[in-house]
């Protein structure tokens, strides 16, 4: 399972298990919250930088993230 490692305003860094890093522009969902993230950059060491598509108040390090395996849909 992936987890948040850093929150800086709308920018969220997420760490994945080894070899399970999603592709760029993949949508991620934060478990237990109604917030979607979009992968914008690979940081190496199984980490990605994402942009939140909603408010990030209440998010913290350690929150679990799920890879949807597809891009954001409207």
C-alpha positions as CSV (number, residue, x, y, z in Angstrom):
1,X,0.0,0.0,0.0
2,X,1.2,3.5,-0.8
3,X,1.4,6.3,1.8
4,X,1.7,10.1,1.9
5,X,5.2,11.2,2.9
6,X,4.9,15.0,2.5
7,X,2.2,17.6,2.1
8,X,3.0,21.1,0.9
9,X,-0.2,22.9,0.1
10,X,-1.7,21.2,-3.0
11,X,1.5,19.2,-3.7
12,X,1.6,15.8,-2.2
13,X,4.5,13.3,-2.2
14,X,3.6,9.7,-2.1
15,X,5.8,6.6,-1.5
16,X,4.9,3.3,-3.1
17,X,6.1,-0.3,-2.6
18,X,9.2,-1.2,-4.6
19,X,8.3,-1.6,-8.3
20,X,4.7,-0.3,-8.0
21,X,5.1,3.3,-9.0
22,X,2.3,4.5,-11.2
23,X,2.7,6.2,-14.6
24,X,2.6,10.0,-15.0
25,X,-1.0,11.5,-15.0
26,X,-2.4,8.5,-13.2
27,X,-5.2,9.3,-10.7
28,X,-4.7,8.3,-7.0
29,X,-7.3,8.2,-4.3
30,X,-6.7,8.9,-0.7
31,X,-8.4,6.1,1.4
32,X,-11.1,7.5,3.6
33,X,-11.1,10.9,2.0
34,X,-12.8,12.3,-1.0
35,X,-9.7,13.7,-2.6
36,X,-8.1,12.7,-5.9
37,X,-4.4,13.2,-6.7
38,X,-2.8,13.3,-10.1
39,X,0.8,12.0,-10.5
40,X,2.9,14.8,-12.0
41,X,6.5,13.8,-11.4
42,X,8.6,10.7,-10.5
43,X,11.1,11.5,-7.8
44,X,13.0,8.2,-7.8
45,X,13.3,5.7,-4.9
46,X,9.6,4.7,-5.5
47,X,8.3,8.2,-4.8
48,X,6.1,10.4,-6.9
49,X,5.0,14.1,-6.6
50,X,1.2,14.7,-7.1
51,X,-1.2,17.6,-7.4
52,X,-4.3,17.4,-5.3
53,X,-7.6,18.0,-7.1
54,X,-9.2,19.4,-4.0
55,X,-8.5,20.9,-0.6
56,X,-5.7,19.2,1.4
57,X,-6.7,20.3,4.9
58,X,-6.6,17.3,7.2
59,X,-4.1,15.3,5.1
60,X,-1.1,14.0,7.0
61,X,2.0,11.8,6.6
62,X,1.1,8.2,6.7
63,X,-2.4,8.5,5.1
64,X,-2.9,5.6,2.7
65,X,-3.2,6.1,-1.0
66,X,-4.7,3.8,-3.7
67,X,-3.6,3.7,-7.3
68,X,-6.6,3.7,-9.6
69,X,-4.6,2.6,-12.6
70,X,-6.2,5.2,-14.9
71,X,-6.2,8.9,-15.6
72,X,-8.5,11.4,-14.0
73,X,-12.1,11.3,-15.4
74,X,-14.7,14.0,-15.4
